[in-house]
Amino acid sequence: MTTKPMRTAGLALAGALVLGATGWAATDAFTTDRAPVHALCLPDLSHDAYVPAAMSHLAYATVEESVGYDPDTDGGPGGIQRVRLRVLHPLKGSVPTTLTLGQGVGRDPHGRYTSHDPLYPVLHPGRTYIVGYTPDPAYGDGYTRYAKQEPDSSLDRWRAYVSRGATAPPNKACAEGA
């Protein structure tokens, strides 16, 4: 009979240790400068100066029209919007005068395209953007990786960023393999 209470106490102690270790690991992951690698090891696009170095192709372009939408194949709420753009100023890479680009978008309950990432706004016809993309014939000319609505007055600043080629400082967590 003494075996059962000891086994129960042992299991309770083991459970408490597992919960404590899990809690410590979770707290450590979210309170230090480390986080999941997939989130941290992407190029830093939060500073305009670092964007050109992270993009193979960059252009200042006006969205002419939406030319298609491919829903998620898994039935999710999003999909790929395809837009045609008129390039006003190529900034980096071999950029044609018109582009068809794919862009991953969500959809709200009213069917409008959405994006929750401020570095990746939904491309709307009639608006002008700095657009970074990766060539990919599956989407037309490529797939949008960065977009920011900008006025003509920003072109000199963006040209300077391209010529400088500044890269973001390395993220310590990526180098450590967090």
ZADO-845469 format. One record per residue: y, z, x negated of N, C-alpha, C in turn; residue in three letters. Coordinates in nm, 2 decimals, m for minus. Example, Ala and Ser with C-alpha at 12.3 -4.5 7.8 and 13.67 -1.06 7.14 Angstrom:
! residues 2
+--------+--------+--------+--------+--------+--------+--------+--------+--------+-----+
|    n.v |    n.w |    n.u |   ca.v |   ca.w |   ca.u |    c.v |    c.w |    c.u | res |
+--------+--------+--------+--------+--------+--------+--------+--------+--------+-----+
|  m0.57 |   0.78 |  m1.32 |  m0.45 |   0.78 |  m1.23 |  m0.33 |   0.78 |  m1.32 | ALA |
|  m0.22 |   0.71 |  m1.28 |  m0.11 |   0.71 |  m1.37 |   0.00 |   0.79 |  m1.29 | SER |
+--------+--------+--------+--------+--------+--------+--------+--------+--------+-----+
This chain:
! residues 178
+--------+--------+--------+--------+--------+--------+--------+--------+--------+-----+
|    n.v |    n.w |    n.u |   ca.v |   ca.w |   ca.u |    c.v |    c.w |    c.u | res |
+--------+--------+--------+--------+--------+--------+--------+--------+--------+-----+
|  m0.12 |   0.00 |  m0.08 |   0.00 |   0.00 |   0.00 |   0.13 |   0.00 |  m0.09 | MET |
|   0.12 |   0.05 |  m0.20 |   0.24 |   0.05 |  m0.29 |   0.27 |  m0.09 |  m0.34 | THR |
|   0.17 |  m0.18 |  m0.34 |   0.19 |  m0.31 |  m0.38 |   0.29 |  m0.39 |  m0.30 | THR |
|   0.28 |  m0.37 |  m0.16 |   0.36 |  m0.45 |  m0.07 |   0.51 |  m0.41 |  m0.09 | LYS |
|   0.55 |  m0.28 |  m0.09 |   0.69 |  m0.25 |  m0.11 |   0.74 |  m0.29 |  m0.25 | PRO |
|   0.66 |  m0.29 |  m0.35 |   0.70 |  m0.33 |  m0.48 |   0.72 |  m0.49 |  m0.48 | MET |
|   0.63 |  m0.56 |  m0.41 |   0.65 |  m0.70 |  m0.41 |   0.77 |  m0.74 |  m0.33 | ARG |
|   0.80 |  m0.67 |  m0.22 |   0.92 |  m0.69 |  m0.14 |   1.05 |  m0.66 |  m0.22 | THR |
|   1.04 |  m0.55 |  m0.30 |   1.16 |  m0.52 |  m0.38 |   1.18 |  m0.62 |  m0.49 | ALA |
|   1.07 |  m0.67 |  m0.55 |   1.07 |  m0.77 |  m0.65 |   1.13 |  m0.90 |  m0.60 | GLY |
|   1.09 |  m0.94 |  m0.48 |   1.14 |  m1.07 |  m0.42 |   1.29 |  m1.05 |  m0.38 | LEU |
|   1.32 |  m0.94 |  m0.33 |   1.46 |  m0.91 |  m0.30 |   1.55 |  m0.92 |  m0.43 | ALA |
|   1.50 |  m0.86 |  m0.54 |   1.58 |  m0.87 |  m0.66 |   1.58 |  m1.01 |  m0.71 | LEU |
|   1.47 |  m1.09 |  m0.71 |   1.48 |  m1.22 |  m0.75 |   1.57 |  m1.31 |  m0.67 | ALA |
|   1.57 |  m1.28 |  m0.54 |   1.66 |  m1.36 |  m0.45 |   1.81 |  m1.32 |  m0.48 | GLY |
|   1.84 |  m1.20 |  m0.51 |   1.97 |  m1.16 |  m0.54 |   2.02 |  m1.22 |  m0.67 | ALA |
|   1.93 |  m1.23 |  m0.77 |   1.96 |  m1.29 |  m0.90 |   1.99 |  m1.44 |  m0.88 | LEU |
|   1.91 |  m1.51 |  m0.80 |   1.93 |  m1.65 |  m0.77 |   2.06 |  m1.67 |  m0.70 | VAL |
|   2.09 |  m1.59 |  m0.60 |   2.22 |  m1.61 |  m0.53 |   2.34 |  m1.58 |  m0.62 | LEU |
|   2.32 |  m1.48 |  m0.70 |   2.43 |  m1.44 |  m0.80 |   2.45 |  m1.55 |  m0.90 | GLY |
|   2.35 |  m1.61 |  m0.95 |   2.36 |  m1.72 |  m1.05 |   2.42 |  m1.84 |  m0.98 | ALA |
|   2.38 |  m1.87 |  m0.86 |   2.43 |  m1.99 |  m0.79 |   2.58 |  m1.97 |  m0.76 | THR |
|   2.62 |  m1.85 |  m0.72 |   2.76 |  m1.82 |  m0.69 |   2.84 |  m1.83 |  m0.82 | GLY |
|   2.79 |  m1.78 |  m0.93 |   2.86 |  m1.78 |  m1.05 |   2.88 |  m1.93 |  m1.10 | TRP |
|   2.78 |  m2.01 |  m1.09 |   2.79 |  m2.15 |  m1.13 |   2.89 |  m2.23 |  m1.04 | ALA |
|   2.88 |  m2.20 |  m0.91 |   2.98 |  m2.27 |  m0.82 |   3.12 |  m2.22 |  m0.85 | ALA |
|   3.14 |  m2.09 |  m0.87 |   3.28 |  m2.05 |  m0.90 |   3.32 |  m2.11 |  m1.04 | THR |
|   3.24 |  m2.11 |  m1.14 |   3.27 |  m2.16 |  m1.27 |   3.31 |  m2.31 |  m1.25 | ASP |
|   3.23 |  m2.39 |  m1.18 |   3.25 |  m2.53 |  m1.16 |   3.39 |  m2.56 |  m1.10 | ALA |
|   3.43 |  m2.48 |  m1.01 |   3.56 |  m2.51 |  m0.94 |   3.68 |  m2.43 |  m0.99 | PHE |
|   3.66 |  m2.34 |  m1.08 |   3.78 |  m2.27 |  m1.13 |   3.81 |  m2.30 |  m1.27 | THR |
|   3.73 |  m2.38 |  m1.34 |   3.77 |  m2.42 |  m1.48 |   3.81 |  m2.56 |  m1.47 | THR |
|   3.83 |  m2.62 |  m1.59 |   3.88 |  m2.76 |  m1.59 |   3.77 |  m2.86 |  m1.58 | ASP |
|   3.65 |  m2.81 |  m1.54 |   3.54 |  m2.90 |  m1.52 |   3.51 |  m2.92 |  m1.37 | ARG |
|   3.45 |  m3.03 |  m1.34 |   3.41 |  m3.06 |  m1.21 |   3.30 |  m3.17 |  m1.22 | ALA |
|   3.25 |  m3.22 |  m1.11 |   3.14 |  m3.32 |  m1.12 |   3.19 |  m3.44 |  m1.20 | PRO |
|   3.10 |  m3.49 |  m1.29 |   3.13 |  m3.60 |  m1.38 |   3.18 |  m3.72 |  m1.30 | VAL |
|   3.11 |  m3.75 |  m1.19 |   3.15 |  m3.88 |  m1.12 |   3.29 |  m3.87 |  m1.08 | HIS |
|   3.35 |  m3.76 |  m1.05 |   3.49 |  m3.75 |  m1.01 |   3.59 |  m3.75 |  m1.12 | ALA |
|   3.55 |  m3.70 |  m1.24 |   3.64 |  m3.68 |  m1.35 |   3.64 |  m3.79 |  m1.45 | LEU |
|   3.54 |  m3.87 |  m1.46 |   3.53 |  m3.96 |  m1.57 |   3.57 |  m4.10 |  m1.53 | CYS |
|   3.65 |  m4.12 |  m1.42 |   3.71 |  m4.24 |  m1.38 |   3.84 |  m4.25 |  m1.45 | LEU |
|   3.89 |  m4.37 |  m1.47 |   4.03 |  m4.38 |  m1.53 |   4.13 |  m4.31 |  m1.45 | PRO |
|   4.23 |  m4.25 |  m1.52 |   4.34 |  m4.18 |  m1.45 |   4.44 |  m4.28 |  m1.40 | ASP |
|   4.44 |  m4.30 |  m1.27 |   4.54 |  m4.39 |  m1.21 |   4.65 |  m4.32 |  m1.14 | LEU |
|   4.66 |  m4.19 |  m1.16 |   4.77 |  m4.11 |  m1.10 |   4.90 |  m4.13 |  m1.17 | SER |
|   4.91 |  m4.19 |  m1.28 |   5.03 |  m4.22 |  m1.35 |   5.04 |  m4.37 |  m1.37 | HIS |
|   5.15 |  m4.43 |  m1.32 |   5.16 |  m4.57 |  m1.33 |   5.14 |  m4.63 |  m1.47 | ASP |
|   5.19 |  m4.56 |  m1.57 |   5.18 |  m4.60 |  m1.71 |   5.04 |  m4.63 |  m1.76 | ALA |
|   4.94 |  m4.56 |  m1.70 |   4.80 |  m4.57 |  m1.74 |   4.72 |  m4.68 |  m1.67 | TYR |
|   4.78 |  m4.73 |  m1.56 |   4.71 |  m4.82 |  m1.47 |   4.67 |  m4.95 |  m1.55 | VAL |
|   4.77 |  m5.02 |  m1.61 |   4.74 |  m5.15 |  m1.68 |   4.62 |  m5.14 |  m1.77 | PRO |
|   4.61 |  m5.03 |  m1.85 |   4.50 |  m5.02 |  m1.95 |   4.36 |  m5.01 |  m1.88 | ALA |
|   4.36 |  m4.96 |  m1.76 |   4.24 |  m4.94 |  m1.68 |   4.20 |  m5.07 |  m1.60 | ALA |
|   4.29 |  m5.17 |  m1.59 |   4.26 |  m5.28 |  m1.51 |   4.24 |  m5.41 |  m1.59 | MET |
|   4.15 |  m5.49 |  m1.55 |   4.13 |  m5.62 |  m1.62 |   4.23 |  m5.72 |  m1.57 | SER |
|   4.28 |  m5.71 |  m1.45 |   4.37 |  m5.80 |  m1.39 |   4.47 |  m5.72 |  m1.30 | HIS |
|   4.60 |  m5.76 |  m1.32 |   4.71 |  m5.69 |  m1.25 |   4.81 |  m5.79 |  m1.21 | LEU |
|   4.86 |  m5.78 |  m1.08 |   4.95 |  m5.88 |  m1.03 |   5.05 |  m5.81 |  m0.94 | ALA |
|   5.17 |  m5.87 |  m0.92 |   5.26 |  m5.83 |  m0.82 |   5.25 |  m5.94 |  m0.71 | TYR |
|   5.21 |  m5.90 |  m0.59 |   5.17 |  m6.00 |  m0.49 |   5.20 |  m5.95 |  m0.35 | ALA |
|   5.22 |  m6.05 |  m0.26 |   5.25 |  m6.02 |  m0.12 |   5.12 |  m6.06 |  m0.04 | THR |
|   5.08 |  m5.97 |   0.04 |   4.97 |  m5.99 |   0.13 |   5.01 |  m6.09 |   0.24 | VAL |
|   4.94 |  m6.21 |   0.24 |   4.98 |  m6.31 |   0.34 |   4.90 |  m6.28 |   0.47 | GLU |
|   4.77 |  m6.25 |   0.46 |   4.70 |  m6.23 |   0.59 |   4.56 |  m6.17 |   0.56 | GLU |
|   4.51 |  m6.10 |   0.66 |   4.37 |  m6.05 |   0.65 |   4.28 |  m6.17 |   0.69 | SER |
|   4.18 |  m6.19 |   0.60 |   4.10 |  m6.31 |   0.62 |   3.95 |  m6.27 |   0.66 | VAL |
|   3.92 |  m6.14 |   0.68 |   3.79 |  m6.11 |   0.72 |   3.76 |  m5.96 |   0.70 | GLY |
|   3.66 |  m5.92 |   0.76 |   3.61 |  m5.78 |   0.76 |   3.46 |  m5.78 |   0.76 | TYR |
|   3.40 |  m5.71 |   0.67 |   3.25 |  m5.69 |   0.67 |   3.22 |  m5.55 |   0.69 | ASP |
|   3.16 |  m5.51 |   0.80 |   3.13 |  m5.37 |   0.83 |   3.03 |  m5.32 |   0.73 | PRO |
|   3.03 |  m5.18 |   0.71 |   2.92 |  m5.12 |   0.63 |   2.79 |  m5.16 |   0.69 | ASP |
|   2.69 |  m5.19 |   0.60 |   2.56 |  m5.23 |   0.64 |   2.48 |  m5.12 |   0.70 | THR |
|   2.52 |  m4.99 |   0.66 |   2.45 |  m4.88 |   0.71 |   2.51 |  m4.82 |   0.84 | ASP |
|   2.60 |  m4.90 |   0.90 |   2.65 |  m4.86 |   1.03 |   2.76 |  m4.75 |   1.02 | GLY |
|   2.81 |  m4.72 |   0.90 |   2.92 |  m4.63 |   0.89 |   3.05 |  m4.68 |   0.94 | GLY |
|   3.15 |  m4.59 |   0.94 |   3.28 |  m4.63 |   1.00 |   3.37 |  m4.72 |   0.92 | PRO |
|   3.33 |  m4.75 |   0.80 |   3.41 |  m4.84 |   0.71 |   3.35 |  m4.97 |   0.68 | GLY |
|   3.41 |  m5.04 |   0.58 |   3.36 |  m5.17 |   0.54 |   3.45 |  m5.23 |   0.44 | GLY |
|   3.45 |  m5.36 |   0.43 |   3.53 |  m5.43 |   0.33 |   3.62 |  m5.52 |   0.40 | ILE |
|   3.75 |  m5.50 |   0.38 |   3.86 |  m5.58 |   0.44 |   3.88 |  m5.69 |   0.33 | GLN |
|   3.90 |  m5.81 |   0.37 |   3.93 |  m5.92 |   0.27 |   4.07 |  m5.97 |   0.31 | ARG |
|   4.16 |  m5.98 |   0.21 |   4.30 |  m6.03 |   0.23 |   4.33 |  m6.14 |   0.14 | VAL |
|   4.42 |  m6.23 |   0.18 |   4.47 |  m6.33 |   0.09 |   4.61 |  m6.29 |   0.05 | ARG |
|   4.64 |  m6.30 |  m0.08 |   4.77 |  m6.26 |  m0.14 |   4.83 |  m6.38 |  m0.21 | LEU |
|   4.96 |  m6.39 |  m0.20 |   5.04 |  m6.48 |  m0.28 |   5.09 |  m6.41 |  m0.40 | ARG |
|   5.05 |  m6.45 |  m0.52 |   5.09 |  m6.39 |  m0.64 |   5.24 |  m6.43 |  m0.68 | VAL |
|   5.32 |  m6.33 |  m0.69 |   5.46 |  m6.35 |  m0.72 |   5.48 |  m6.35 |  m0.87 | LEU |
|   5.41 |  m6.25 |  m0.94 |   5.42 |  m6.24 |  m1.08 |   5.29 |  m6.18 |  m1.14 | HIS |
|   5.21 |  m6.27 |  m1.21 |   5.09 |  m6.22 |  m1.28 |   5.14 |  m6.12 |  m1.39 | PRO |
|   5.07 |  m6.01 |  m1.40 |   5.11 |  m5.91 |  m1.50 |   5.00 |  m5.89 |  m1.61 | LEU |
|   4.87 |  m5.91 |  m1.58 |   4.77 |  m5.90 |  m1.68 |   4.65 |  m5.98 |  m1.64 | LYS |
|   4.58 |  m6.04 |  m1.73 |   4.46 |  m6.12 |  m1.70 |   4.50 |  m6.26 |  m1.65 | GLY |
|   4.40 |  m6.34 |  m1.63 |   4.43 |  m6.48 |  m1.58 |   4.43 |  m6.47 |  m1.43 | SER |
|   4.54 |  m6.46 |  m1.37 |   4.56 |  m6.44 |  m1.23 |   4.60 |  m6.57 |  m1.16 | VAL |
|   4.53 |  m6.62 |  m1.06 |   4.57 |  m6.75 |  m0.99 |   4.69 |  m6.72 |  m0.90 | PRO |
|   4.75 |  m6.83 |  m0.85 |   4.87 |  m6.82 |  m0.76 |   4.84 |  m6.76 |  m0.62 | THR |
|   4.72 |  m6.77 |  m0.58 |   4.67 |  m6.71 |  m0.45 |   4.54 |  m6.64 |  m0.48 | THR |
|   4.52 |  m6.52 |  m0.42 |   4.40 |  m6.44 |  m0.44 |   4.34 |  m6.41 |  m0.31 | LEU |
|   4.21 |  m6.40 |  m0.31 |   4.14 |  m6.34 |  m0.19 |   4.07 |  m6.22 |  m0.26 | THR |
|   4.11 |  m6.10 |  m0.21 |   4.05 |  m5.97 |  m0.26 |   3.98 |  m5.89 |  m0.15 | LEU |
|   3.87 |  m5.83 |  m0.19 |   3.81 |  m5.73 |  m0.10 |   3.86 |  m5.59 |  m0.13 | GLY |
|   3.86 |  m5.51 |  m0.02 |   3.91 |  m5.37 |  m0.04 |   3.82 |  m5.29 |   0.06 | GLN |
|   3.76 |  m5.18 |   0.00 |   3.69 |  m5.09 |   0.08 |   3.79 |  m5.01 |   0.17 | GLY |
|   3.76 |  m5.00 |   0.30 |   3.85 |  m4.93 |   0.39 |   3.76 |  m4.85 |   0.49 | VAL |
|   3.82 |  m4.75 |   0.55 |   3.76 |  m4.68 |   0.66 |   3.82 |  m4.73 |   0.79 | GLY |
|   3.78 |  m4.68 |   0.90 |   3.83 |  m4.72 |   1.03 |   3.85 |  m4.59 |   1.11 | ARG |
|   3.97 |  m4.58 |   1.18 |   4.00 |  m4.47 |   1.26 |   3.94 |  m4.49 |   1.40 | ASP |
|   3.94 |  m4.39 |   1.49 |   3.89 |  m4.41 |   1.62 |   3.95 |  m4.53 |   1.70 | PRO |
|   4.07 |  m4.57 |   1.66 |   4.13 |  m4.68 |   1.73 |   4.10 |  m4.82 |   1.67 | HIS |
|   4.02 |  m4.82 |   1.56 |   3.98 |  m4.94 |   1.50 |   4.07 |  m4.99 |   1.39 | GLY |
|   4.17 |  m4.91 |   1.36 |   4.27 |  m4.95 |   1.25 |   4.20 |  m4.91 |   1.11 | ARG |
|   4.23 |  m5.00 |   1.01 |   4.18 |  m4.97 |   0.88 |   4.26 |  m4.85 |   0.82 | TYR |
|   4.18 |  m4.77 |   0.75 |   4.24 |  m4.65 |   0.69 |   4.20 |  m4.63 |   0.54 | THR |
|   4.28 |  m4.55 |   0.47 |   4.24 |  m4.50 |   0.34 |   4.30 |  m4.37 |   0.32 | SER |
|   4.23 |  m4.27 |   0.27 |   4.28 |  m4.14 |   0.24 |   4.32 |  m4.12 |   0.10 | HIS |
|   4.32 |  m4.22 |   0.02 |   4.35 |  m4.22 |  m0.12 |   4.49 |  m4.28 |  m0.14 | ASP |
|   4.59 |  m4.19 |  m0.18 |   4.73 |  m4.25 |  m0.20 |   4.73 |  m4.35 |  m0.31 | PRO |
|   4.64 |  m4.36 |  m0.40 |   4.63 |  m4.46 |  m0.51 |   4.57 |  m4.59 |  m0.46 | LEU |
|   4.53 |  m4.59 |  m0.34 |   4.45 |  m4.70 |  m0.29 |   4.49 |  m4.73 |  m0.14 | TYR |
|   4.61 |  m4.76 |  m0.11 |   4.65 |  m4.78 |   0.03 |   4.59 |  m4.90 |   0.09 | PRO |
|   4.58 |  m4.91 |   0.22 |   4.53 |  m5.03 |   0.29 |   4.63 |  m5.14 |   0.27 | VAL |
|   4.59 |  m5.26 |   0.23 |   4.68 |  m5.37 |   0.20 |   4.71 |  m5.43 |   0.34 | LEU |
|   4.84 |  m5.44 |   0.37 |   4.89 |  m5.49 |   0.50 |   4.96 |  m5.62 |   0.48 | HIS |
|   4.94 |  m5.72 |   0.57 |   5.01 |  m5.84 |   0.56 |   5.16 |  m5.82 |   0.57 | PRO |
|   5.24 |  m5.90 |   0.49 |   5.38 |  m5.89 |   0.48 |   5.43 |  m5.79 |   0.38 | GLY |
|   5.35 |  m5.71 |   0.32 |   5.39 |  m5.61 |   0.22 |   5.36 |  m5.66 |   0.08 | ARG |
|   5.44 |  m5.61 |  m0.01 |   5.42 |  m5.65 |  m0.15 |   5.38 |  m5.53 |  m0.24 | THR |
|   5.28 |  m5.56 |  m0.32 |   5.21 |  m5.45 |  m0.40 |   5.19 |  m5.49 |  m0.54 | TYR |
|   5.18 |  m5.39 |  m0.63 |   5.12 |  m5.41 |  m0.76 |   4.97 |  m5.39 |  m0.73 | ILE |
|   4.89 |  m5.49 |  m0.76 |   4.74 |  m5.48 |  m0.73 |   4.66 |  m5.50 |  m0.86 | VAL |
|   4.57 |  m5.41 |  m0.88 |   4.48 |  m5.42 |  m0.99 |   4.34 |  m5.45 |  m0.93 | GLY |
|   4.27 |  m5.54 |  m0.99 |   4.14 |  m5.58 |  m0.94 |   4.05 |  m5.62 |  m1.05 | TYR |
|   3.92 |  m5.63 |  m1.01 |   3.81 |  m5.67 |  m1.10 |   3.76 |  m5.80 |  m1.04 | THR |
|   3.75 |  m5.91 |  m1.12 |   3.69 |  m6.03 |  m1.06 |   3.55 |  m6.01 |  m1.01 | PRO |
|   3.53 |  m6.06 |  m0.89 |   3.40 |  m6.05 |  m0.83 |   3.39 |  m6.16 |  m0.72 | ASP |
|   3.31 |  m6.26 |  m0.74 |   3.30 |  m6.37 |  m0.64 |   3.24 |  m6.33 |  m0.50 | PRO |
|   3.18 |  m6.21 |  m0.50 |   3.13 |  m6.16 |  m0.37 |   3.24 |  m6.13 |  m0.27 | ALA |
|   3.36 |  m6.11 |  m0.32 |   3.47 |  m6.08 |  m0.23 |   3.58 |  m6.19 |  m0.23 | TYR |
|   3.55 |  m6.30 |  m0.29 |   3.66 |  m6.40 |  m0.30 |   3.69 |  m6.41 |  m0.45 | GLY |
|   3.81 |  m6.37 |  m0.49 |   3.85 |  m6.36 |  m0.63 |   3.81 |  m6.23 |  m0.70 | ASP |
|   3.81 |  m6.12 |  m0.62 |   3.78 |  m6.00 |  m0.68 |   3.78 |  m5.88 |  m0.58 | GLY |
|   3.77 |  m5.76 |  m0.64 |   3.76 |  m5.64 |  m0.56 |   3.88 |  m5.55 |  m0.61 | TYR |
|   3.96 |  m5.50 |  m0.51 |   4.08 |  m5.42 |  m0.54 |   4.04 |  m5.29 |  m0.59 | THR |
|   4.09 |  m5.25 |  m0.71 |   4.07 |  m5.12 |  m0.76 |   4.19 |  m5.03 |  m0.76 | ARG |
|   4.31 |  m5.09 |  m0.74 |   4.43 |  m5.01 |  m0.74 |   4.54 |  m5.09 |  m0.66 | TYR |
|   4.62 |  m5.02 |  m0.59 |   4.73 |  m5.09 |  m0.51 |   4.84 |  m4.99 |  m0.50 | ALA |
|   4.96 |  m5.04 |  m0.51 |   5.08 |  m4.96 |  m0.49 |   5.19 |  m5.05 |  m0.44 | LYS |
|   5.25 |  m5.01 |  m0.32 |   5.36 |  m5.09 |  m0.27 |   5.48 |  m5.07 |  m0.36 | GLN |
|   5.54 |  m5.18 |  m0.40 |   5.65 |  m5.17 |  m0.50 |   5.76 |  m5.27 |  m0.47 | GLU |
|   5.89 |  m5.24 |  m0.49 |   5.99 |  m5.34 |  m0.47 |   6.00 |  m5.43 |  m0.60 | PRO |
|   6.08 |  m5.54 |  m0.59 |   6.10 |  m5.63 |  m0.70 |   6.16 |  m5.55 |  m0.82 | ASP |
|   6.24 |  m5.45 |  m0.79 |   6.31 |  m5.38 |  m0.90 |   6.22 |  m5.31 |  m0.99 | SER |
|   6.09 |  m5.29 |  m0.95 |   5.99 |  m5.22 |  m1.04 |   5.93 |  m5.31 |  m1.14 | SER |
|   5.95 |  m5.44 |  m1.13 |   5.88 |  m5.53 |  m1.22 |   5.90 |  m5.51 |  m1.37 | LEU |
|   6.02 |  m5.48 |  m1.41 |   6.05 |  m5.46 |  m1.55 |   5.97 |  m5.33 |  m1.60 | ASP |
|   5.97 |  m5.23 |  m1.52 |   5.89 |  m5.11 |  m1.55 |   5.74 |  m5.14 |  m1.57 | ARG |
|   5.69 |  m5.22 |  m1.48 |   5.54 |  m5.25 |  m1.48 |   5.51 |  m5.34 |  m1.60 | TRP |
|   5.60 |  m5.43 |  m1.63 |   5.59 |  m5.52 |  m1.75 |   5.59 |  m5.43 |  m1.88 | ARG |
|   5.67 |  m5.33 |  m1.88 |   5.67 |  m5.24 |  m2.00 |   5.54 |  m5.16 |  m2.01 | ALA |
|   5.49 |  m5.12 |  m1.90 |   5.36 |  m5.05 |  m1.90 |   5.25 |  m5.14 |  m1.95 | TYR |
|   5.25 |  m5.26 |  m1.91 |   5.15 |  m5.36 |  m1.96 |   5.16 |  m5.38 |  m2.11 | VAL |
|   5.28 |  m5.40 |  m2.16 |   5.30 |  m5.42 |  m2.30 |   5.27 |  m5.30 |  m2.39 | SER |
|   5.29 |  m5.18 |  m2.33 |   5.26 |  m5.06 |  m2.41 |   5.11 |  m5.03 |  m2.41 | ARG |
|   5.04 |  m5.06 |  m2.30 |   4.90 |  m5.04 |  m2.29 |   4.85 |  m4.90 |  m2.31 | GLY |
|   4.93 |  m4.81 |  m2.26 |   4.90 |  m4.66 |  m2.27 |   4.78 |  m4.63 |  m2.20 | ALA |
|   4.69 |  m4.55 |  m2.26 |   4.57 |  m4.50 |  m2.19 |   4.59 |  m4.35 |  m2.17 | THR |
|   4.52 |  m4.31 |  m2.06 |   4.52 |  m4.17 |  m2.03 |   4.46 |  m4.09 |  m2.14 | ALA |
|   4.50 |  m3.97 |  m2.16 |   4.44 |  m3.88 |  m2.26 |   4.29 |  m3.86 |  m2.21 | PRO |
|   4.20 |  m3.84 |  m2.31 |   4.06 |  m3.82 |  m2.27 |   4.05 |  m3.69 |  m2.19 | PRO |
|   3.96 |  m3.70 |  m2.09 |   3.93 |  m3.58 |  m2.01 |   3.83 |  m3.50 |  m2.09 | ASN |
|   3.85 |  m3.37 |  m2.12 |   3.76 |  m3.29 |  m2.19 |   3.62 |  m3.28 |  m2.12 | LYS |
|   3.62 |  m3.27 |  m1.99 |   3.49 |  m3.26 |  m1.92 |   3.41 |  m3.39 |  m1.94 | ALA |
|   3.47 |  m3.50 |  m1.95 |   3.39 |  m3.63 |  m1.97 |   3.33 |  m3.63 |  m2.11 | CYS |
|   3.41 |  m3.58 |  m2.21 |   3.36 |  m3.58 |  m2.35 |   3.25 |  m3.48 |  m2.36 | ALA |
|   3.26 |  m3.37 |  m2.29 |   3.16 |  m3.27 |  m2.30 |   3.03 |  m3.30 |  m2.21 | GLU |
|   3.04 |  m3.40 |  m2.13 |   2.93 |  m3.43 |  m2.05 |   2.91 |  m3.33 |  m1.93 | GLY |
|   3.01 |  m3.28 |  m1.88 |   3.01 |  m3.18 |  m1.78 |   2.92 |  m3.21 |  m1.66 | ALA |
+--------+--------+--------+--------+--------+--------+--------+--------+--------+-----+
